[in-house]
Amino acid sequence: MLPQAGSPAASLAAMHAELDTLLGADLSVSSDADILDGLREAERLRRRLAALDHRVVTQLERRGVAQAKGYRDPQTLLVETLRVSRREARARVTAARDLGPRVSLTGEVLPPVYPEVAAGQAAGTVSVEQSRIIVKTLNTLPGHVTVEAGDAIRDALLTLAGVCGPESVGTAARHALVTVEQDCAPPEADERREARRGVHVFERPDGSSRLGGELTCELTEALLTVFDSLAAPKPASEGVKDLRSGGQRRHDALLDALKLLLRSEQLPDVGGVSTTVLITHRPSGVAVRGRLRAGRARRGAHGEGGGPAGRRRRRGRDRRAGRHARRDRAVR
C-alpha cells in the first residue's frame, strides 16, 4: 500500500529516493574535502532522525497504538515491529518522554521536558549517546540543587557536546555531579555523609578481596582524577586493542596509583605491603605420616598389634618415621 500524501511515511519515502541516488553515485571522483563534508552531513542527518523518532514514538504512546495492536506496551511494539533489542526499545521510549513534545490534559501542546537538549538533537549538533548522558545527569541532580545550577550544568554539557565526543561529555557530567553535591548540599547533608564515610575490604582465603564503602566528595573527586589519568584504554599494540573492560581498567588504574605511592617512599615506616609467609612441605614427609596413620587405623580396625612383638614392631616403625621427618626438616 502506497503511503498517503503528506504523511510521514510519504516524506520518508522521498528521502529514501534521494538516498538511493546517493548510494548509486561514484564517490571515487569526489575530492577529499567533499568526502569529509558528506561524512559530516550523514552524521548530522542521523542525529536529526533521532528527533523525528521521538515525535513518532510520542504519538504511538499517546494514541495507545501498542495496546490496540495487542502489545503489552510501546517497548514490545518497537521490539516486534523494528526488530530491535528490548534495551534499545526501552531507551527510545524513555528518550521520547524526555525529548519529545507533550500534550496537557486539556490538549495544550507543551515543550519537551528538556527543550534545549531536544533542540540540539533536532539541529544535529547533539548525538543520541550525548543526549542520553545529559538527560541522565539532569535527572540525577539532587533535589536541593537550585534551578540556576541545573541550567548551568545543562548549558555547559550542551556546549561540550558540540566540540567533544560522548566520553568527554560523560567525564564532565560526573565531575559536575560531584561538584554540585559538594557546593549545594545543605550542612546537615554534609554531616550525615561525613558520618557514613568508610571503606571496607572483604578478604578472601586466596588473598583477593571485595571492596565496598561510602566515599566523601573529596575522596570521590580524587579517585575520579586517578581514573581519568590512568584508566584510559591503552593504545593498540601490534594491531591488538585494549580488551579490558571499564571496571578492569579502573582496577588496574587504582593498583598503578598505589604502586606509585609505594615507590615514592612517602608512607610512614609502619606502612607498606603486608608480609606474606609461604610454607613449603616435601611430599615424602606427608606420605610417610599418611601411611603411618593409615596403618594404625587398619591395625585398630582388625585388632592387630597386640603383645610385646607388636609393640616392638610399632616402635621400630615410629622411629623410622621420625628419622624421615627430621631429615625433611633438615632439608628445608
KOLLUM-61945 format. One record per residue: chain; residue in three letters; x, y, z of N, C-alpha, C in turn; residue number from 1. Coordinates in pm, whole numbers. Each point is the difference from the previous one (the first is absolute). Example, Ala and Ser with C-alpha at 12.3 -4.5 7.8 and 13.67 -1.06 7.14 Angstrom:
! KOLLUM-61945
 ch  aa n_east n_north   n_up ca_east ca_north  ca_up c_east c_north   c_up   i
  A ALA   1319    -569    780     -89      119      0     90     120      0   1
  A SER    -35     105    -72      82      119      6    -77     109     73   2
! end
This chain:
! KOLLUM-61945
 ch  aa n_east n_north   n_up ca_east ca_north  ca_up c_east c_north   c_up   i
  A MET     86    -119      0     -86      119      0     89     124      0   1
  A LEU    -30      93    -93      78      122     -9    -31      93    117   2
  A PRO    101      71     53     -25       91    110    -84     119    -46   3
  A GLN    -85      48     91     -86      113    -30     83     126    -18   4
  A ALA    -38      81    -97      74      123    -28     -2      91    123   5
  A GLY    116      56     33      11       89    114     24     -71    131   6
  A SER     -3    -134      1      24      -75    123    149     -13     26   7
  A PRO     39     -32    123     144      -20     26     61    -107    -88   8
  A ALA    -75    -106    -27      54     -106    -84     28      49   -141   9
  A ALA    -88      89    -54      22       53   -134    124      88     -4  10
  A SER     17      83    101     119       86      3    126     -84     11  11
  A LEU     -3    -104     82     117      -86     14     26     -80   -126  12
  A ALA   -107     -33    -74      20      -68   -129     75      87    -97  13
  A ALA    -29     129     -1      75       92    -85    147       6     43  14
  A MET     24      -3    130     138       -2     49     70    -128    -43  15
  A HIS    -70    -112      2      60     -126    -44     39       8   -148  16
  A ALA    -84      66    -81      32       14   -142    128      81    -20  17
  A GLU     15     107     78     122       78     -7    121     -81     46  18
  A LEU    -22     -81    103     110      -83     50     39    -106   -103  19
  A ASP    -98     -54    -70      32      -97   -105     88      63   -107  20
  A THR    -28     125    -35      83       69    -98    143      16     51  21
  A LEU     11      35    128     133       18     58     75    -133      9  22
  A LEU    -71    -107     32      66     -131     10     50     -47   -136  23
  A GLY    -64      43   -105      44      -40   -134    105      91    -59  24
  A ALA     36     107     69      98       95    -53    141     -56     13  25
  A ASP     88      43    -88     141      -41      3     77      98     88  26
  A LEU     31     -41    122      69       88     93    150      10    -27  27
  A SER     51     -86    -84     145        2    -26     44     127    -73  28
  A VAL    -94      68    -68      35      122    -72     -9     122     89  29
  A SER    -49     -16    125     -14      113     91    133      30     67  30
  A SER     20     125     37     123       41     68     -6     -40    147  31
  A ASP    115       7     67       5      -32    142    -91      92     81  32
  A ALA     -2     127    -36     -85       95     72   -147     -35    -17  33
  A ASP    -40     -42   -122    -140      -38    -22    -36    -124     81  34
  A ILE     93     -96      9     -28     -121     78    -18      34    147  35
  A LEU     86      87     53     -13       39    141   -130      77     24  36
  A ASP    -37      87    -92    -127       72     14   -118     -97     -3  37
  A GLY      9     -99    -87    -106     -100     -5    -10     -80    129  38
  A LEU    115     -31     60       0      -73    127    -66      83    110  39
  A ARG     33     128      4     -60       87    103   -150      13    -20  40
  A GLU    -43      17   -122    -143       17    -25    -77    -130     27  41
  A ALA     62    -114    -29     -65     -128     30    -19     -17    150  42
  A GLU    100      39     79     -13       -8    146   -105      98     51  43
  A ARG     -4     119    -58    -100       98     41   -142     -51    -29  44
  A LEU    -17     -62   -117    -131      -56    -34    -37    -113     95  45
  A ARG     97     -85     36     -27     -109     93    -47      54    135  46
  A ARG     61     107     46     -40       59    128   -138      63     -8  47
  A ARG    -30      65   -112    -131       63    -15   -111    -104    -10  48
  A LEU     30    -116    -55    -101     -105     -8    -42     -47    139  49
  A ALA     91      11     98     -38      -36    138   -109      93     52  50
  A ALA      6     128    -37    -105       94     41   -133     -38    -63  51
  A LEU      2     -45   -126    -123      -48    -64    -52    -125     70  52
  A ASP     91     -87     41     -40     -122     71    -73      36    130  53
  A HIS     45     104     69     -68       41    124   -145      40    -29  54
  A ARG    -23      74   -107    -134       45    -33    -91    -118    -36  55
  A VAL     54     -96    -76     -80     -116    -41    -34     -87    120  56
  A VAL     98     -28     85     -24      -84    118    -97      68     95  57
  A THR     11     133     13     -94       73     86   -143     -16    -50  58
  A GLN    -21       7   -130    -133      -18    -55    -51    -143     22  59
  A LEU     87     -98    -18     -41     -139     23    -46     -21    144  60
  A GLU     76      57     94     -35      -17    141   -126      78     36  61
  A ARG    -15     119    -54    -117       82     34   -128     -61    -54  62
  A ARG      6     -60   -117    -120      -58    -62    -29    -142     49  63
  A GLY     91     -59     74     -23     -136     48      5    -103   -111  64
  A VAL     86      21   -100       7      -91   -114     47    -138     44  65
  A ALA     93      -6     95      52     -130     43   -112     -88     56  66
  A GLN    -82      55     89    -108      -77     58   -105     -35   -106  67
  A ALA    -24      93    -92     -99      -28   -104     44    -112    -93  68
  A LYS    130     -16    -18      53     -106    -86     28    -128     76  69
  A GLY    -30      -2    130      17     -121     78    133     -15     68  70
  A TYR     81     107      3     129       -5     69    -15      48    144  71
  A ARG     88     -47     85     -10       32    142     32     146     26  72
  A ASP    101      55    -71      42      138     23     73      49   -126  73
  A PRO     32     131     -6      70       51   -119    136     -66    -24  74
  A GLN     69     -39    107     130      -66    -19    -15    -129    -79  75
  A THR   -102     -80     36     -22     -126    -72    -38      24   -144  76
  A LEU    -77     106    -26     -34       35   -138    125      31    -81  77
  A LEU     93      76     57     123       32    -72     86    -124    -23  78
  A VAL      5     -87    101      80     -123    -14    -53     -86   -115  79
  A GLU   -132     -18     -6     -59      -88   -100     -5      66   -138  80
  A THR    -22     131     -5     -15       69   -129    134      35    -63  81
  A LEU     93      49     80     129       47    -52    112    -101     14  82
  A ARG    -26    -110     73     101     -105     21    123      57     70  83
  A VAL    -22      81    102     108       53     82     -3     -74    134  84
  A SER    107      15     78       6      -64    131    -95      71     96  85
  A ARG    -38     -70    106     -87       62     99     70     116     70  86
  A ARG    128     -11     18      74      110     61     -6     125    -87  87
  A GLU     19     -17   -132      -6      114    -91   -141      57     -5  88
  A ALA   -100     -88     -1    -138       48     -3    -35      79    126  89
  A ARG     48     -48    115     -26       72    125     68     136     -2  90
  A ALA    124       5    -55      72      128     -7    -72      98    -92  91
  A ARG    -57     -47   -108     -71       88    -93   -127      56     62  92
  A VAL    -75     -84     70    -123       49     64     34     101    109  93
  A THR    104     -28     79      41       94    105     45     132    -59  94
  A ALA     78      -5   -109      46      123    -65   -116      79    -57  95
  A ALA   -100     -69    -56    -116       70    -55    -78      73    110  96
  A ARG     -8     -58    118     -70       66    110     73     123     50  97
  A ASP    135       0     -9      78      114     47     20     106   -108  98
  A LEU     11     -43   -126      39       91   -107   -107      18   -107  99
  A GLY   -111     -71     10    -108       16    -96   -102     102     47 100
  A PRO    -84      51    -90    -104       97     39   -103     -65     92 101
  A ARG    -61      82     85     -99      -48     95   -133      70    -24 102
  A VAL   -105     -60     54    -134       57     -9    -63      -6    138 103
  A SER    -55     111     46     -63        4    132   -136     -69     -4 104
  A LEU    -63     -12    117    -131      -65      8   -106      79    -76 105
  A THR     21     129    -16     -96       83    -74     30       5   -149 106
  A GLY    101     -72    -46      34       -1   -141    102     103    -41 107
  A GLU     55      74     94      98      103    -31    135     -66    -28 108
  A VAL     63      43   -109     132      -54    -38    106      64     88 109
  A LEU     81     -84     65     104       47     91    138     -34    -58 110
  A PRO    101      76     36     137      -32    -47     51    -126     69 111
  A PRO    108     -57    -50      59     -118     66     46      32    142 112
  A VAL     25    -103     77      50       20    136    133      74     -3 113
  A TYR     84     -36    -96     130       67    -15      5      60   -141 114
  A PRO    -61     115    -21     -11       57   -137    135      34    -61 115
  A GLU     99      43     80     129       36    -56     72    -123    -57 116
  A VAL     -9    -112     70      61     -123    -51    -73     -47   -125 117
  A ALA   -134       8      1     -77      -38   -118     33      87   -120 118
  A ALA     21     130     23      36       89   -109    137     -35    -56 119
  A GLY     94     -39     87     132      -41    -47     -7    -123    -89 120
  A GLN    -84     -95     36     -16     -118    -85    -67      36   -132 121
  A ALA   -104      84      5     -69       39   -123     92      75    -95 122
  A ALA     98      74     55      96       73    -84    114     -89    -46 123
  A GLY     14    -119     59     107      -91    -40    132      26     68 124
  A THR      0      79    108     125       29     71     23     -91    120 125
  A VAL   -102     -71     44       9      -89    116    -38    -141    -44 126
  A SER     86     -96     29     -27     -138    -40    -92     -68    100 127
  A VAL    -45    -119    -37     -87      -77     89     72     -34    130 128
  A GLU    125     -45    -11      76      -37    120     26     121     89 129
  A GLN     34     112    -60      21      121     79   -127      46     69 130
  A SER   -113      -6    -70    -126       42     61    -38     -89    117 131
  A ARG     27    -130    -11     -31      -91    111     84      34    123 132
  A ILE    126      33    -22      86       36    114    -50     128     66 133
  A ILE    -35     100    -81     -43      128     55   -132     -16     75 134
  A VAL    -95     -70    -61    -130      -18     66     14     -80    128 135
  A LYS     81    -105     -2      22      -79    122     62      85    109 136
  A THR     94      88    -37      62       87     99   -101      96     61 137
  A LEU    -83      59    -84    -101       94     51   -103     -71     86 138
  A ASN    -35    -123    -33     -94      -76     82     62     -45    133 139
  A THR    133      -5      5      69      -47    121     28     114     98 140
  A LEU    -16     123    -41      30      113     88    -83      -9    128 141
  A PRO     61      18    117     -75       -5    126   -107     109      6 142
  A GLY    -99     -23     84    -111       93     10     37     137     53 143
  A HIS    109      10     78      36      129     58     80      87    -97 144
  A VAL     30     -49   -120      73       81    -97    -93     106    -57 145
  A THR     45     121     -9     -83      109    -49    -22     -12   -151 146
  A VAL   -104      68    -48     -29       -1   -144    114      62    -78 147
  A GLU     58     107     54     111       66    -69    120     -92    -15 148
  A ALA     30     -76    106     114      -92     -7    -26    -112   -102 149
  A GLY   -124     -50     -2     -33     -103    -98      8      51   -143 150
  A ASP    -47     124    -24       8       57   -134    145      22    -42 151
  A ALA     85      39     95     142       21    -32     65    -132    -41 152
  A ILE    -31    -107     70      55     -131    -35    -49     -43   -137 153
  A ARG   -129      17    -26     -55      -37   -131     68      77   -113 154
  A ASP     13     131     15      61       81   -106    146     -38    -22 155
  A ALA     72     -27    110     141      -38    -14     14    -133    -74 156
  A LEU    -86     -96     31       9     -130    -67    -41      10   -147 157
  A LEU   -100      83    -29     -40       17   -140    111      68    -81 158
  A THR     66      97     60     112       65    -69    113     -99    -25 159
  A LEU     29     -83     98     105     -100    -16    -38    -103   -104 160
  A ALA   -129     -36     -8     -45      -98    -98     21      49   -143 161
  A GLY      5     131    -19      21       53   -134    143     -10    -49 162
  A VAL     95     -29     91     142       -4    -39     70    -128     42 163
  A CYS    -61     -80     87      65     -122     52    -94    -119    -14 164
  A GLY     57    -118     18     -77     -123     -9    -68     -38    129 165
  A PRO    -74    -113      0     -74      -42    119     89     -27    121 166
  A GLU    124     -48    -23      87      -29    115     30     126     79 167
  A SER     34     108    -70      29      126     69   -124      57     66 168
  A VAL   -114     -14    -66    -126       49     61    -31     -80    126 169
  A GLY     22    -132     -3     -26      -82    118     92      35    116 170
  A THR    128      24    -31      94       39    105    -40     132     63 171
  A ALA    -36      98    -84     -43      131     52   -128     -13     81 172
  A ALA    -89     -88    -42    -126      -18     74     26     -57    139 173
  A ARG     91     -98     10      30      -58    131     65     104     91 174
  A HIS     91      78    -53      65      105     80   -101     106     43 175
  A ALA    -95      30    -88    -102       99     35    -87     -50    115 176
  A LEU    -35    -128     -2     -82      -55    109     76       5    133 177
  A VAL    129     -34     -4      80        5    122     10     143     52 178
  A THR     23      94    -90      15      140     40   -129      56     57 179
  A VAL   -112     -29    -65    -127       56     48    -40     -63    132 180
  A GLU     37    -126     20     -27      -64    129     78      70    111 181
  A GLN    124      36    -31      84       62    102    -37     146     25 182
  A ASP    -37      73   -106     -26      143     13   -142      32     46 183
  A CYS    -97     -83    -41    -140       33     24    -63     -79    113 184
  A ALA     70     -98     55     -61      -82    104    -18      81    128 185
  A PRO   -114     -15     68     -19       68    127     95     -52    106 186
  A PRO     28      77    106      97      -43    102    -35    -134     63 187
  A GLU   -130     -24     26     -34     -127     64     30    -118    -91 188
  A ALA    -12      20   -133      34     -108    -93    149     -30      4 189
  A ASP     82     105     10     145      -20     10     36     -78    127 190
  A GLU    -68      32    110      28      -70    125    -38    -146     -8 191
  A ARG   -115     -28    -61     -41     -141    -13     96     -76    -90 192
  A ARG     42      63   -109      92      -67    -92    136     -22     67 193
  A GLU     44      96     77     127      -15     71     -7    -113    102 194
  A ALA   -117     -12     65     -15     -106     99     -7    -139    -64 195
  A ARG    -50      -8   -123     -15     -130    -67    127     -43    -75 196
  A ARG    100      85     -5     118      -31    -82     69    -126     51 197
  A GLY     58     -72    -89      72     -121     39     32     -85   -122 198
  A VAL    108     -76      9      42      -93   -104     18    -136     65 199
  A HIS    -58    -101    -60       4     -136     56     66     -94   -100 200
  A VAL     94     -80     49      70      -99    -81    -37    -138     54 201
  A PHE    -68     -79    -83     -43     -134     40     97    -101    -64 202
  A GLU     93     -49     82     105      -89    -50    -51    -141    -21 203
  A ARG     57     -66   -100     -31     -140    -28    122     -86     35 204
  A PRO    -19    -131     17     114      -87     37    115       3   -100 205
  A ASP    -28      26   -129     107       -2    -99     78     130     -6 206
  A GLY    -33      98     85      72      127      1    -68     112    -74 207
  A SER    -99     -31    -85     -75      105    -68   -104      57     95 208
  A SER    -76      98    -47     -97       63     89   -109      67    -81 209
  A ARG   -105      40     70    -108       78    -58     -6     133     74 210
  A LEU     -9     110    -79       7      134     56   -139      62      3 211
  A GLY    -29      71    109    -128       69     11     13     116     97 212
  A GLY   -102      86      2       5      110     95    -76     121    -46 213
  A GLU      8     106     76     -65      128    -26    108     107     -2 214
  A LEU     15      72   -113     109       94    -19    -49     143     15 215
  A THR     84      85     55     -31      143      7     23      64   -137 216
  A CYS    -42     125    -13      18       72   -126    148      16    -34 217
  A GLU     81      28    102     142       21    -24     67    -127    -52 218
  A LEU    -30    -114     65      60     -125    -45    -54     -41   -137 219
  A THR   -127      23    -25     -57      -33   -131     68      80   -110 220
  A GLU     20     129     23      65       84    -99    144     -46    -24 221
  A ALA     71     -35    107     138      -48    -16      2    -133    -76 222
  A LEU    -95     -88     29      -5     -129    -67    -33      16   -147 223
  A LEU    -94      89    -33     -34       23   -140    118      61    -76 224
  A THR     78      84     68     118       57    -64    102    -109    -33 225
  A VAL     18     -95     92      91     -112    -26    -51     -83   -118 226
  A PHE   -130     -27     -3     -55      -79   -109     14      72   -134 227
  A ASP    -23     132      0      10       74   -125    142      -3    -56 228
  A SER    100      -3     88     138        5    -47     60    -138    -25 229
  A LEU    -48    -103     67      64     -132    -10    -88    -110    -57 230
  A ALA   -132      24     -9     -91     -108    -41    -39       6   -147 231
  A ALA     62      86    -77     -34        8   -142     49    -126    -72 232
  A PRO    -70     -42   -107      47     -117    -75    140      23    -56 233
  A LYS     81    -103      5     136       11    -52     -2      -3   -152 234
  A PRO     93      73    -65       5       -2   -147     22    -142    -53 235
  A ALA    -51     -22   -119      12     -133    -61    147     -36    -19 236
  A SER     33    -123     38     136      -50    -13      0    -116    -99 237
  A GLU     69      15   -109       8     -102   -105   -139     -34    -52 238
  A GLY    -85     100    -10    -134      -20    -54   -101     -55     98 239
  A VAL     40     -24    127     -91      -55    101    -45     113     91 240
  A LYS   -130      24      7     -53      107     84     -5     -43    146 241
  A ASP    -17      97     87     -14      -27    143   -133     -71     24 242
  A LEU      6    -126     42    -121      -81     17    -57       7    141 243
  A ARG     59      81     88     -50        9    137   -132      75      4 244
  A SER    -88     -42     90    -126       71     20     27     128     79 245
  A GLY   -103      85     11      15      122     77     34     -26    145 246
  A GLY    -66    -100     60      30      -34    138    141     -53     19 247
  A GLN     47     -79    -96     137      -51      9    102     112    -15 248
  A ARG    -27      97    -89      93      112    -15      6      84    128 249
  A ARG   -116      21     65       1       76    125     72     -75    111 250
  A HIS    -16    -133      4      74      -80     97    150      16    -20 251
  A ASP     45     -13   -125     142       11    -29     52     141     26 252
  A ALA    -85     101    -25      41      139     27     21      22    149 253
  A LEU    -89     -54     83      16       14    144    126     -72     47 254
  A LEU     27    -117    -55     122      -74     35    124      79    -41 255
  A ASP      0      57   -120     115       79    -45     23     121     90 256
  A ALA   -110      66     41      14      118     87     59     -39    135 257
  A LEU    -42    -112     56      53      -44    129    147     -41    -14 258
  A LYS     36     -62   -112     141      -36    -20     87     125    -10 259
  A LEU    -52     103    -68      74      126     -8     20      60    139 260
  A LEU   -103      -9     84      11       51    137    102     -80     80 261
  A LEU      0    -132    -15      96      -82     74    143      27    -45 262
  A ARG     19      19   -130     135       27    -50     50     139     38 263
  A SER    -92      91     31      42      134     39     61       5    140 264
  A GLU    -21    -108     80      54      -10    136    -47     115     89 265
  A GLN   -123      43    -21     -58      106     82    -88     -53    112 266
  A LEU    -22    -131      4     -83      -59    105     78      -8    130 267
  A PRO    -69      -1    114      70      -19    129     70    -136      5 268
  A ASP     89     -16     99      79     -123     11    -87    -122     19 269
  A VAL   -116      17     65     -86     -116     23    -83     -33   -121 270
  A GLY      2      85   -102     -78      -26   -119     72     -95    -92 271
  A GLY    -66     -34   -109      62      -85   -100    -81    -124    -25 272
  A VAL     61     -94    -69     -68     -123    -37     10    -100    114 273
  A SER   -110     -66     31       0     -100    107     93    -116    -35 274
  A THR     68     -53    103      91     -111    -21    -77    -126    -32 275
  A THR     47     -75    -99     -62     -126    -39     96    -113     35 276
  A VAL    -48     -97     77      81     -115     40    -44    -121    -81 277
  A LEU     94     -62    -71     -27     -119    -79     59    -121     70 278
  A ILE    -81    -101     28      44     -123     67      0    -112   -103 279
  A THR    117     -65    -18      12     -112    -94     24    -129     77 280
  A HIS    -42    -110    -59      13     -129     66     27    -105   -105 281
  A ARG    100     -85     27      32     -105    -98   -107    -108      1 282
  A PRO    -39     -51   -115    -104     -104     -4     39    -127     72 283
  A SER    132     -32     11      41     -127     61    -40      -5    146 284
  A GLY     17     114     72     -37        2    141   -149     -19     19 285
  A VAL    -79      63    -87    -145      -16      9    -39    -144    -27 286
  A ALA     67     -62   -101     -34     -138    -34     34     -96    113 287
  A VAL    118      18     65      40      -89    110    -99      10    114 288
  A ARG    -33     125     40     -93       14    112   -139     -47    -37 289
  A GLY    -36      15   -129    -130      -49    -41     -6    -152      8 290
  A ARG    109     -68    -45       1     -147      8     -1     -46    145 291
  A LEU     70      74     88       4      -37    139   -139       7     61 292
  A ARG    -75     111    -28    -134       11     56    -91    -106    -58 293
  A ALA     14     -29   -130     -85     -102    -62     28    -138     60 294
  A GLY    130     -32     26      32     -129     59    -56     -15    138 295
  A ARG      7     107     79     -58       -6    135   -150     -21     -7 296
  A ALA    -64      67    -97    -144      -17    -11    -36    -142    -37 297
  A ARG     78     -63    -91     -30     -138    -39     22     -96    117 298
  A ARG    110      22     72      26      -90    113   -109      14    106 299
  A GLY    -45     126     22    -106       17     99   -128     -64    -46 300
  A ALA    -27       3   -133    -126      -54    -50      0    -152      6 301
  A HIS    121     -64    -20       4     -146     -4     52     -59    131 302
  A GLY     27      80    101      47      -52    128    142     -49     -5 303
  A GLU     83      51    -95     137      -46    -13     91      82     90 304
  A GLY    120     -52     18     103       75     72      2     -28    148 305
  A GLY    -67    -101     51       3      -27    142    126     -74     42 306
  A GLY     42       7    125     113      -74     53    130      73    -16 307
  A PRO    109     -55     64     132       66     -7     54      10   -141 308
  A ALA    -16    -104    -82      54        4   -137    -66     111    -81 309
  A GLY   -130      14     16     -69      106    -73     46     138     43 310
  A ARG     22      16    132      45      131     48    139      31    -53 311
  A ARG     90    -104     -9     135       26    -53     -9      41   -147 312
  A ARG    -86     -67    -77     -13       38   -141    -50     144    -13 313
  A ARG    -95      38     83     -52      137    -10    106     101     38 314
  A ARG     79     -30    108     105       94     37    104      15   -110 315
  A GLY     35    -111    -68      96        8   -110    -53      86   -115 316
  A ARG   -126     -18    -35     -57       81   -108     -6     147     40 317
  A ASP    -33      26    129      -6      139     45    137      66     -6 318
  A ARG    105     -78     37     134       58     -5     40      31   -145 319
  A ARG    -33     -90    -95      33       26   -139    -76     122    -53 320
  A ALA   -126      12     38     -78      116    -43     57     128     59 321
  A GLY     48      -8    126      60      118     61    127      42    -72 322
  A ARG     82     -99    -40     122       35    -73    -33      67   -133 323
  A HIS   -102     -49    -70     -42       63   -126    -43     145     24 324
  A ALA    -78      22    104     -49      136     28    114      95     33 325
  A ARG    101     -50     85     113       87     34     84      31   -123 326
  A ARG     14     -97    -89      77       24   -121    -70     104    -90 327
  A ASP   -133      -9     -6     -75       99    -80     17     139     56 328
  A ARG     -6      13    134      15      132     61    141      55    -23 329
  A ALA    100     -89      3     137       45    -23     16      50   -143 330
  A VAL    -64     -66    -96       8       44   -139    -64     137    -18 331
  A ARG   -114      26     64     -65      130    -11     84     107     62 332
! end
